[in-house]
């Protein structure tokens, strides 16, 4: 077991795989100053993929009981941590309850709440680069490679009845884990959305290649696997063909980013638009910081742009 040391400053924990490599470790102090958070600090907790439940419970218990631990952002382990530590949460927000995952832990009056912020942050990021009315106008499909928490959130976002006709004509979700596919299927069933969804067990990249090759023009292909950041490689092989006039979105912004390289190599010939995970990173962190520290952070406008500019400047330095 890890020996956790009580914090001496208000601390936001970052639970991930390689947290020390994230730009947030340099960005957060500058954001804390800009947002008036005083001497607030950030610290990382690294777990291997699919760590033992006891390890997640130990981390959550420490955050819950440590007076100056304010909360946490959870990446990669969103589903596993929720499953392992659900009974330790005093409050579970509706998104977390539906999706059986948490990306944010926040304390209020010694009560520990878990939130799923990805439906908000992934939606903000996606709607920021998708042309208005894209799905309604083109009849395009969505292929989410990976069935973890991010895929659950972004498919929920595009399935919502509030989008009217601007929803994918079909959604395909692939994963190498039958259990993960069962979980996302459960969420989609509870949503009751009228978008047809196919679930593909993809033990090898060739299975993802086959789906990608048959997508309609303009379709959105999302790398939601963590490959390229949490582990090397891509969920697609070098033989994959992206849809004509489509959009390739890698939820990662750091790492070897093989998926992004594959997409960029085809951008000219296929008329492909390529997006990385930088804006998703900004929205994901600002949503959690706002919740953990009980402050308002806008999702657009001058103040948001100032935070994004500070982050970009530090990340490039």
C-alpha positions as CSV (number, residue, x, y, z in Angstrom):
1,X,0.0,0.0,0.0
2,X,1.1,3.6,-0.6
3,X,1.9,5.8,2.3
4,X,0.1,9.0,1.9
5,X,1.4,12.1,3.8
6,X,-1.1,14.7,5.0
7,X,-1.0,17.8,2.9
8,X,0.1,21.2,4.2
9,X,-1.7,23.3,1.6
10,X,-5.1,23.1,-0.1
11,X,-4.4,20.4,-2.6
12,X,-6.0,19.1,-5.8
13,X,-5.0,15.6,-6.6
14,X,-4.5,14.3,-10.1
15,X,-5.2,10.5,-10.3
16,X,-3.8,9.0,-13.6
17,X,-1.1,6.9,-15.1
18,X,1.8,9.3,-15.9
19,X,0.6,12.4,-14.1
20,X,4.1,13.9,-13.9
21,X,4.3,14.2,-17.7
22,X,1.1,16.3,-17.9
23,X,1.2,20.0,-18.7
24,X,-1.2,20.6,-15.8
25,X,1.6,20.2,-13.3
26,X,3.1,23.5,-14.7
27,X,-0.1,25.1,-15.7
28,X,-2.0,24.7,-12.4
29,X,0.1,27.1,-10.4
30,X,-0.4,29.8,-13.0
31,X,-4.1,29.1,-13.1
32,X,-4.3,29.2,-9.3
33,X,-2.8,32.7,-9.3
34,X,-5.1,33.8,-12.1
35,X,-8.2,32.4,-10.4
36,X,-7.3,33.7,-6.9
37,X,-6.9,30.2,-5.3
38,X,-4.1,31.4,-3.0
39,X,-1.5,28.8,-2.2
40,X,-3.4,25.9,-3.6
41,X,-1.2,23.0,-4.9
42,X,-1.6,20.1,-7.3
43,X,-0.1,16.6,-6.7
44,X,-0.2,13.4,-8.7
45,X,-1.2,9.8,-7.9
46,X,-0.1,7.3,-10.5
47,X,-1.7,3.8,-10.8
48,X,-1.2,1.2,-13.5
49,X,-4.0,0.5,-15.9
50,X,-6.8,-1.4,-14.0
51,X,-5.1,-1.2,-10.6
52,X,-6.2,-3.3,-7.7
53,X,-9.5,-2.0,-6.1
54,X,-7.7,-1.7,-2.7
55,X,-5.3,0.8,-4.2
56,X,-8.2,3.0,-5.4
57,X,-10.0,2.8,-2.1
58,X,-6.8,3.8,-0.2
59,X,-6.4,6.9,-2.4
60,X,-10.1,7.9,-2.0
61,X,-10.0,7.3,1.7
62,X,-7.0,9.5,2.1
63,X,-8.5,12.3,0.1
64,X,-11.7,12.0,2.1
65,X,-10.0,12.1,5.5
66,X,-7.1,14.5,4.8
67,X,-8.3,18.0,5.9
68,X,-6.5,20.0,3.2
69,X,-7.1,17.6,0.3
70,X,-9.8,19.5,-1.6
71,X,-10.6,16.8,-4.2
72,X,-9.3,15.2,-7.3
73,X,-9.4,14.9,-11.1
74,X,-9.5,11.3,-12.2
75,X,-8.4,10.3,-15.7
76,X,-8.0,6.8,-17.2
77,X,-9.3,5.1,-14.0
78,X,-12.8,6.7,-14.0
79,X,-14.7,3.5,-14.2
80,X,-12.4,1.3,-12.1
81,X,-12.1,3.9,-9.3
82,X,-15.9,4.4,-9.2
83,X,-16.5,0.7,-9.0
84,X,-13.9,0.2,-6.3
85,X,-14.9,3.1,-4.0
86,X,-18.5,3.8,-4.6
87,X,-19.5,3.2,-1.0
88,X,-17.0,5.9,0.1
89,X,-18.8,8.7,-1.6
90,X,-21.3,10.7,0.4
91,X,-22.9,12.1,-2.8
92,X,-23.0,10.8,-6.4
93,X,-24.2,13.2,-9.1
94,X,-26.7,12.1,-11.7
95,X,-24.1,11.7,-14.5
96,X,-21.8,9.6,-12.3
97,X,-24.8,7.5,-11.2
98,X,-25.9,6.8,-14.8
99,X,-22.4,6.2,-16.2
100,X,-20.9,4.4,-13.2
101,X,-17.7,6.6,-13.4
102,X,-16.2,9.6,-11.8
103,X,-13.8,12.2,-13.2
104,X,-14.0,14.5,-10.3
105,X,-14.0,14.2,-6.5
106,X,-14.9,17.3,-4.4
107,X,-15.4,17.9,-0.7
108,X,-18.0,20.1,0.8
109,X,-18.3,20.4,4.6
110,X,-16.3,17.1,5.0
111,X,-18.7,15.3,2.6
112,X,-17.0,13.7,-0.4
113,X,-19.0,14.0,-3.6
114,X,-18.2,12.3,-6.9
115,X,-19.0,13.8,-10.2
116,X,-18.8,12.8,-13.9
117,X,-17.7,15.9,-15.7
118,X,-16.8,14.3,-19.0
119,X,-20.3,14.7,-20.5
120,X,-19.9,18.4,-20.1
121,X,-16.2,18.8,-21.1
122,X,-16.3,16.3,-24.0
123,X,-19.4,18.0,-25.3
124,X,-17.9,21.5,-25.1
125,X,-14.7,20.3,-26.9
126,X,-16.6,18.4,-29.6
127,X,-19.0,21.2,-30.3
128,X,-16.1,23.6,-30.5
129,X,-14.7,21.9,-33.6
130,X,-17.7,20.3,-35.3
131,X,-19.3,22.5,-37.9
132,X,-22.8,23.6,-36.9
133,X,-25.4,21.0,-37.9
134,X,-22.6,18.6,-39.1
135,X,-24.4,15.3,-38.5
136,X,-27.8,16.6,-39.8
137,X,-26.3,18.0,-42.9
138,X,-24.0,15.2,-43.8
139,X,-25.6,12.0,-42.4
140,X,-22.2,11.2,-40.9
141,X,-21.6,8.5,-38.4
142,X,-19.5,8.4,-35.2
143,X,-16.9,5.7,-34.4
144,X,-15.7,5.7,-30.8
145,X,-12.7,3.5,-30.4
146,X,-12.6,2.6,-26.8
147,X,-15.6,2.1,-24.5
148,X,-14.4,3.7,-21.3
149,X,-15.6,6.8,-19.5
150,X,-14.8,9.3,-22.2
151,X,-16.6,7.3,-24.9
152,X,-19.6,6.9,-22.6
153,X,-19.7,10.7,-22.1
154,X,-19.2,11.7,-25.7
155,X,-21.8,9.2,-27.1
156,X,-24.3,10.4,-24.5
157,X,-23.7,14.0,-25.6
158,X,-24.4,13.3,-29.3
159,X,-27.4,11.0,-28.6
160,X,-29.4,13.6,-26.6
161,X,-32.8,14.3,-28.0
162,X,-32.1,18.0,-27.5
163,X,-29.8,17.9,-30.5
164,X,-32.8,17.2,-32.7
165,X,-31.7,16.0,-36.2
166,X,-28.1,16.9,-35.5
167,X,-27.2,13.4,-34.3
168,X,-25.0,10.7,-36.0
169,X,-26.9,8.5,-38.4
170,X,-25.1,5.6,-36.6
171,X,-22.7,5.1,-33.7
172,X,-20.2,2.3,-33.5
173,X,-18.3,1.6,-30.3
174,X,-15.4,-0.8,-30.2
175,X,-13.3,-2.1,-27.3
176,X,-11.1,-5.1,-26.5
177,X,-13.0,-5.7,-23.3
178,X,-16.5,-7.4,-23.4
179,X,-17.2,-6.0,-20.0
180,X,-16.6,-2.4,-21.1
181,X,-18.9,-2.9,-24.1
182,X,-21.6,-4.3,-21.8
183,X,-21.3,-1.3,-19.6
184,X,-21.6,1.3,-22.4
185,X,-24.5,-0.7,-23.8
186,X,-26.2,-0.5,-20.4
187,X,-25.8,3.3,-20.4
188,X,-27.2,3.6,-23.9
189,X,-30.1,1.4,-23.0
190,X,-31.0,3.6,-20.0
191,X,-30.7,6.7,-22.1
192,X,-33.2,5.3,-24.6
193,X,-31.8,7.3,-27.5
194,X,-33.1,6.6,-31.0
195,X,-29.7,6.5,-32.6
196,X,-28.7,3.0,-33.8
197,X,-25.5,1.8,-32.1
198,X,-23.3,-1.2,-32.9
199,X,-20.8,-2.7,-30.4
200,X,-17.7,-4.3,-31.8
201,X,-15.3,-6.5,-29.8
202,X,-11.9,-5.5,-31.2
203,X,-9.0,-7.5,-29.9
204,X,-6.8,-6.4,-32.7
205,X,-6.4,-3.1,-34.7
206,X,-7.6,-4.9,-37.8
207,X,-11.2,-5.0,-36.4
208,X,-11.1,-1.2,-36.0
209,X,-9.6,-0.8,-39.5
210,X,-12.6,-2.7,-40.9
211,X,-15.1,-0.4,-39.2
212,X,-13.2,2.8,-40.3
213,X,-13.1,1.6,-43.9
214,X,-16.9,1.4,-44.2
215,X,-17.9,4.7,-42.5
216,X,-19.9,7.3,-44.4
217,X,-18.1,10.4,-45.7
218,X,-17.8,13.1,-43.1
219,X,-17.8,10.7,-40.2
220,X,-16.1,11.3,-36.9
221,X,-13.5,8.8,-35.7
222,X,-12.4,9.2,-32.0
223,X,-9.4,7.6,-30.3
224,X,-10.8,7.2,-26.8
225,X,-8.5,4.3,-25.9
226,X,-5.7,6.1,-24.2
227,X,-3.3,4.5,-26.7
228,X,-0.7,7.1,-27.6
229,X,-0.6,8.5,-24.0
230,X,-1.2,5.9,-21.3
231,X,0.3,3.1,-23.5
232,X,2.2,3.3,-26.8
233,X,0.6,2.8,-30.2
234,X,-2.7,3.3,-31.9
235,X,-6.0,1.4,-32.0
236,X,-5.7,1.5,-35.8
237,X,-3.1,-0.2,-38.0
238,X,-1.1,1.5,-40.7
239,X,-3.5,0.1,-43.2
240,X,-6.5,1.9,-41.8
241,X,-8.4,4.2,-44.2
242,X,-10.2,7.2,-42.7
243,X,-13.5,8.3,-44.1
244,X,-13.5,10.8,-47.0
245,X,-14.0,14.4,-45.7
246,X,-14.1,13.0,-42.1
247,X,-12.9,14.2,-38.8
248,X,-10.3,12.4,-36.7
249,X,-10.2,13.3,-33.0
250,X,-7.6,12.0,-30.6
251,X,-8.6,12.6,-27.0
252,X,-4.8,12.7,-26.2
253,X,-2.6,15.8,-26.6
254,X,0.7,14.3,-25.3
255,X,2.5,11.0,-25.8
256,X,3.6,9.3,-29.0
257,X,0.2,10.2,-30.6
258,X,0.4,7.6,-33.3
259,X,-3.3,7.9,-34.1
260,X,-2.8,11.6,-34.8
261,X,0.2,10.9,-37.1
262,X,-1.9,8.3,-39.0
263,X,-4.7,10.8,-39.5
264,X,-2.4,13.7,-40.5
265,X,-0.7,11.4,-43.1
266,X,-4.1,11.0,-44.8
267,X,-5.4,14.6,-44.2
268,X,-4.6,15.9,-47.7
269,X,-5.7,12.9,-49.7
270,X,-8.9,12.2,-47.8
271,X,-9.9,15.8,-47.0
272,X,-9.6,14.9,-43.3
273,X,-9.8,17.3,-40.4
274,X,-7.6,16.3,-37.5
275,X,-8.1,17.4,-33.9
276,X,-6.0,16.6,-30.8
277,X,-7.1,16.6,-27.2
278,X,-5.8,20.0,-26.1
279,X,-9.2,21.8,-25.9
280,X,-10.7,18.7,-24.2
281,X,-7.8,19.0,-21.7
282,X,-8.6,22.7,-21.0
283,X,-12.4,22.1,-20.5
284,X,-11.8,18.9,-18.5
285,X,-9.5,20.6,-16.0
286,X,-11.4,23.9,-15.7
287,X,-14.7,22.0,-15.0
288,X,-13.0,20.1,-12.2
289,X,-11.2,23.0,-10.7
290,X,-14.5,25.0,-10.6
291,X,-16.2,22.1,-8.8
292,X,-13.4,21.4,-6.4
293,X,-12.8,25.0,-5.3
294,X,-16.4,26.2,-5.6
295,X,-15.7,28.9,-8.1
296,X,-17.3,29.9,-11.4
297,X,-15.1,29.4,-14.6
298,X,-16.8,30.3,-17.9
299,X,-16.7,27.9,-20.8
300,X,-16.1,30.7,-23.3
301,X,-15.3,34.4,-23.5
302,X,-12.3,36.5,-22.3
303,X,-11.7,34.8,-19.0
304,X,-11.7,31.3,-20.5
305,X,-9.5,32.4,-23.4
306,X,-7.0,33.9,-20.9
307,X,-6.8,30.5,-19.1
308,X,-6.3,28.7,-22.4
309,X,-3.6,31.2,-23.5
310,X,-1.7,30.8,-20.2
311,X,-1.8,27.0,-20.6
312,X,-0.7,27.1,-24.2
313,X,2.2,29.4,-23.4
314,X,3.4,27.2,-20.5
315,X,3.0,24.0,-22.5
316,X,5.1,25.3,-25.4
317,X,7.9,26.7,-23.1
